[in-house]
């Protein structure tokens, strides 16, 4: 049947997709508001709000929220990203009305009890401490902070101990009222669901939700790049090397996704074969591309011991430069197959499918048919990917490293070694 979409009178978008042979339903509410929508004095509030979602409403205590959903064998959770916040559940099809009622209760009647707030603030302080003690987490926090310096897009979603402890119940209510409006929200269900029935349930409980929010658009992101190194007494070093990527809406977004697979998307990828298998310079290496609404970032993460650190980045740079000169058809075909398989496999999971539909509705205003995505992938050519590589890896790099990083090549040498500086490239050659 495909995806069916309706819009309520208050502007709320409701979408469903019936998945054959599935007896459960994944459903949730997604809000176009995340960490980058916070003001300077609200750093970490979107994440705290997610934590507080299940801590009690005017009709239910925290225990009642948990027990009611678990009494029917269901589960409920929430998540915060840079640009969205989601509240979602998974239940058997007969229990969809209960799940919709609980989610709508959370969105409209949350109490944010001060005692519950104090406890949850302490939980997040522990989470912040745990992240700081995990090098492969903290290196990515420093990576985005360096790439988008002094911007909300670059800040850690968790916030800081100082900001998190400062928040009050009133501030949480004010943030929710300012950010959450029906026109900025979608409610999606996937699985054993009938569209008309689901729309009626949502209309009954969220049809009166405020239409507009007072939120202003987040600051337009500007990629900056730069260098960050934190020397720690650890067994290995965590390295992330990145460049300005592509936003969701631009022509090169899907090409960038495929390029990341060619370079570091599996055991057959260039970086894995050259850096790990042939040279043994690290125990982990992969490439990634993150898209946002107005920008993106392309990166390579590697973890290695101190002895191999000096050789690691030069080899990675050489592979990135080589992508701007030659990409083989069989590499493109393999990456396309990986992407296609990932889409199909994720579509077999109700939760993944509901999340994908919600993301497309928030970003593009419509669900993107799988056939359309396949057409975009089919249109990619090796010439287009080499051209993209040469442009992508000519932007100012972002290099972050945590661990015993004393032997890491200087940032200036990385700048010189990128395409267009032959002498320095020879100096870094391995």
Secondary structure, DSSP 4 states (H G I P E B T S, - for coil): --EEEEE-TTS-EEEEEE-TT--EEEEEEEES--GGG--GGGTTHHHHHHHHTTS-BSS--HHHHHHHHHHTT-EEEEEE-SS-EEEEEEEEGGGHHHHHHHHHHHHHHB---HHHHHHHHHHHHHHHHHHHT-HHHHHHHHHHHHHTTTSGGGS-TT--HHHHHH--HHHHHHHHHHH--GGGEEEEEEES--HHHHHHHHHHHHTTS-S---PPPPPPP----EEEEEE---SEEEEEEEEE---TTSTTHHHHHHHHHHHHSSTTSHHIIIIIIIT---SEEEEEEEE-SS-EEEEEEEEEEGGGHHHHHHHHHHHHHHHTT---HHHHHHHHHHHHHHHHHHHTSHHHHHHHHHHHHHHHSS---HHHHHHHHHT--HHHHHHHHHHHTTSPPEEEEEES-TTSPPHHHHHHHSTT-HHHHHHH--
